[in-house]
Structures are given as structure tokens and as C-alpha cells.
Amino acid sequence: MKKTHLKIYNTLTNQLEAFVPTNPKEISFYSCGPTVYDDAHIGNFRSFLAADLLRRWLESPLCTLINDPDSPNQFARTVTHVMNITDVGHMTEDTNADGGGEDKMELAARRIEQAKKSGTTPQNSGVDPAKPTEVAAYFEARFKQDAIDLGLKVAIEAQKDPSLMPKASEHIQGMKTVIEQLLSDGHAYAAGSPGARAIYFNTASFPTYGRLSGNTLDQLKGGAGGRVDDAQQSEKHNPADFLLWKEDKTHKMRWPSPTIPGLSDDEQWGEGYPGWHIECTAMALDRLVDGHLEGARANHAQIDLHSGGEDNIFPHHECEIAQSCCFTGNDSFAKHWFHPRFLKVEGQKMSKSKGTMYTLRDLTELKYDSATIRLELIKTHYRANADFSEQGLKESALRIKRWREMARRLQYAVEHDPHLIQYGALDSISDKIASAMSNDLNISAVLGAIDSASKKHSGKGKLDTEHIYQSTKLAESPYGWDRINELLSSNIASHRQLGVLHRIDHILGVIFRPIPKSQDTGIAIYQPGVTPSPEIESLLQQRADAKKAKDFAAADAIRDQLAAMGLSIMDKPKGQVEVGPLN
């Protein structure tokens, strides 16, 4: 197999470059996760899924690294992927490095309280808006379930190892440890009046501040771009200095403040809360570095890979770099920075007011399954603005249907008649995939190669497609590597090609998944994604009665009524009706 080393765009250097982890067998990867004050929308998941695709590619035996050239034959590379959960300290004005406005958890609590009063969200009835931890736990659980449904490996793995998705509120002591060290080393300072004091990072102590985003200290001196809060400038040493900790006894989520050097015990601050940026430094170094925070400082540690949406570049990631480097003593926090671009919907910026800020649950209610949504969100190159559309969803659904048909035919051949069918293009597809994915995750070339392979098959005799579909149940996840290797080493084409598909789906995560089943209620067969209800059943019975009485106008009127509900119907033998989503 031709070896093509992975090259990927690094935001820090603004160029495509070879990915060279410190230890190619054990890669450390940190992704900025959600702030759990609401359901994550598809724009959030576009970024998370791009990171998941990169992680899956790094773990694939098809992926070679310049400092790990033999990896395709080893199957021994692991990626420790951590994604945080922010449940405190993320303010509404997050383009301001100090985080102006109010804590997003308090905003969520007020929104839930209002919704409960109006009765518009009964599903929130178990959440006490006065308790931010309950609000956060509610949305955290929903996010994790959505992430699992979309196939994010970090969320799947976190079910067994919760430390892979750490919560900010559970790492306050780690944040205070970092802050106290920065104070001691002169990289941070205390300012303000008792009861409303703050600890700021001293950006002048880190000369390369701004190298990730291009926002240099000189540019920020005047509050360029509205990024600096004028109300706080008088207590700062430099306009670009950013918040690490805020003393505030009124904040709903608060903890004892860090110890301030030079103050007696009686003079130490009251309770407060951390800034947004400090949490990622504490959690990333604690979970991804041997020896946790102590080891990170002693060994001048850095991590291999850090990801987040492009809106995280400044101020969030810029601030992370500064405080992390000053804590560890390394001039680099992460070797490689990965930033997927924004998602548009139907060519426009996502908008709540226009109803286009879709969540996974919004789309599944429209009868699209999670595999289709995953494919639609990963099919566009991560450095291009993806355009999410209903037409795109339909095309992704058809794509997966074709790929699954190919997989089901090959599986049937393996189980019953190995020479029945073969898809010859799959025998040479691995080199194409390796070349495309190693070139900055060129996903469109990968999908095109699979599409091409799915359209060309050969074999003996005529296929009984209906029999194959009814008698062959696809695996609900890709085979393990032992089984894949067994298939790949076979001299029978159908065996090898099925192995190839399973190897591909370890990267894509859309073919071998639990497939929703139809439901038979007697009067109707409901296609996957359509839930039977008494209202639908009643209308179908009325239609059946009208047809029996030869009142076809009434039957057609009921069909139109069902169409208005987003449902299509098709008459089947024995008087049944098939009910599906209206395309």
C-alpha cells in the first residue's frame, strides 16, 4: 500500500503541515465542548463531528504519520480524546476576553423558569431553575445522548470513563492551582475593590500573545473590534489582560477564591467564580498529561492536538495558550490547532428568529435519522463553510441507503454464496481513501470513491434483492479488527470487500449502525422515523371505512389531511397502509 503521511492545516502556523505528535502511538487530543445552557445545535455538532472524524482517521490503520511510517501494519495507535463540559464561567458576551454580560447558566435557569410558568416545556418540570447544577445536569444529559446518537466516540467512551468529558465545576481546585502559580510567577495580578475584585492574566508577560489569532497587544490597546470592556480598563495593567477569577458573593455558582500572595488569612478574598478560559487549561493538562497539573509543570508539558469552532480562536484559544504556556514553561500549549468553519443553513447564517438553529431533536422529529444527519454534517471539508439543507439531508439519506445495500449484498454473499456478487472497485479504494484523508481530511474525495464503488458490481445470476434485504441483518457497528483482518486476508473477493467496508466505516460511522425498524399496528406499517399515534390510526381507519363504502372523495381528503401532517401513505396488500415521512 502506498504510504501518504497525514498533513493537516494548523491554525497556529496558518499552513498545511505534517501532523507530528510527541508519541505517535499515544496521541493527546482536547476539544472545547459545549456550554450546557441549552441544547447543542447542528453548528456546534459540525465542529464536534469534524474533530471526531479527525480522531477516527488518526486511529485508522490506513493513516500514517511522518514519525510513525509503519502504522498501517501495527493497529496500535490510540487517541486519548477529551471534551469538556462548561457549566460555569461562560458569559453571554463571550467575544469579550473578560466575558461580559451574565453567566450562561443563569440565563438558562431564567429561561426554564419562564417556560415552566407558561407551560411550554413540560419536559423541564423536574428541573429546579434555582439550582444551576440541575439546569446544567439536564442539558448535559441531553447533549451526551445527542452526541452518542451522532457517533461521537468521545461521548461513547465517556459512558465508561467520565473523566474524558470533565465538567468545569468539578475542576475548580485545578483552576485555582494554575491561577495561584500564575500569580506567584508574575503572570497574573489582583485588582479592584473588596467584594468585586478580579484576578487578571498579565498579557505583557507573554510576548507572543496574539500569534494564533493575529490580535497582537498593540492592536488590542485601544479595544480594537470592541473586544475590550471599557468599564474594566481602569483596573487593568494592559487593555488585553483577561479575567482568570472574579470575586462575587452574589453569583449563584461560587467557591472560595484562590489564595492571594501577600495577604494575611483575614485579608483573603470572599467567594467567587472562574473565568471561562482558565477551565480548559486546568482540565486539558490534568487529564491528558502524565502526573496531572504537577507533572505538566514539572515536565513543561504540551498536548498534541486542540480543536474548537473558529469562533473559539479569539479570545478563548488565544487566552488558553498564554496562561497554559506560562504555567508549564513550554512555549507551546498544543502542537496543532484544528478549527472547523461555521455552518450555514440554506445559504444563510443560522438564526433562532428564522427557525434555522436546528438541534438534532428538531431534525429527528422531521424523520431524519442520526446517521443521515452525521453524514450531512461531515460531508463538506472542515475549512469550508458548509451549507446545511433539507435537500442535502435527502441526498445523504439516499447515499447511505446505497452504501448499506452494497454492504448487505456483500454480507449475504459471505454468509450464503461467496461468489454471488462483488464490488471490484472496493479492492483498490483503500489507497484512494488514504491519499484523500491524509490531504487535510479531503472527505469529498472519499465519499465520491465510495459512491463510485457502489455503482459497479458483478457476479453470477440475477440478484433477489427483496430476499437479500429481508434475510440479511447488517451489523449495528463496524466489526472488530480481528474479524476485519480475517476478511481482508481472504482470497475471496466478497470477503475482502466486506472487510474494506467495515474498515471504512470505522472512519465514517454511518453504515453499520442500529437501524430504526418499521412498526406494524395491524392497519398500518410505519416506516422508521414515524411514530404511530391514536390520531393517525383513527384517520387511517376512517379512510379504510370510506374506501370500503366507495366514498373515494372522503378517502382522498383524509390522505390530504395526513399529508398536511407530514405523512405519506401507500396502500399495501391485505388492506394495510404503509406510512412514511412526506418527502
Summary of the structure (lengths in Angstrom):
residues: 583
radius of gyration: 27.3
end to end distance: 42.9
largest distance: 92.6
contacts: 1895
relative contact order: 0.11
helix: 46%
strand: 16%
